[in-house]
Amino acid sequence: MSELPALDPSILLLGGTADANRLAEALVERFGPGSIIFSLAGRTETPRMPADVEIRVGGFGGASGLAAFLIEHRIDLLIDATHPFAAGIARNAAKAADEAGVRRVKLMRPPWTAKAGDDWRQVSCLAEARDALPPGARPFLALGRQHLSPFMKRQDLRPLARMIERPDPPLPDHWTLVLTRPSPEWPDEAELMERHGVTYLVSRNSGGTASYAKIEAARRLGLPVVMIERPSSVPGETATNIEEVMARLETRPAART
């Protein structure tokens, strides 16, 4: 396919995931630099940014604010590539797209499924995940800093928490904090779990390959996994991978009038 000329941004891409960054690169290659506004919620102080896109950081003010943004900036296509557990953002994106009359595509990678050797205890929320842990457990909470508070109600737990940036306020003294990104290699994840005496892994069912290594590591170590299932998805046009998104965009979205 021949390269299309760069125009004013007409695609709003809601990011915050590794998939979103890769999709941004594919869109720039297809439509040219400057064709995309890449939006981040701003929860991470040092996020990884794609090149050749206009970056926007911060919220929109709910669905109505996002709808106004779509209209004001003459957006023709809204791509929601946020985390599968970002249910509020997904609902706002769907409502805003309907209000503004803009096409919306949700990039939703398939969830993980248990394989032979996996020991999963499936739960529906963080509180259930907390309550599923036995007394005195040493759980590896691979959840992100904004999802840890329910576990602080269990004084008997000795959690290991991994995140990119130091939490504020600090974690309790009996917790162990590791500041690093997830490794894509299961032996690295297994070494981390063994070194800290982990007895359970607590994870959200994010799907994809970027953070699957911890699931494989738990399987190989024979550790049980408390797996938090995804919230209900929002109806609408959905693609399961980047290639599927790009296949649907044979041409640049038609310009708004």
PyMOL commands that set and color helices and strands:
alter all, ss='L'
color gray80, all
select helices_A, chain A and resi 18-31+62-72+87-100+126-131+145-147+149-153+186-195+213-221+242-247
alter helices_A, ss='H'
color red, helices_A
select strands_A, chain A and resi 11-14+36-40+54-57+77-80+103-107+120-123+139-142+160-163+176-179+200-204+225-228+238-239
alter strands_A, ss='S'
color yellow, strands_A
deselect
rebuild
show_as cartoon
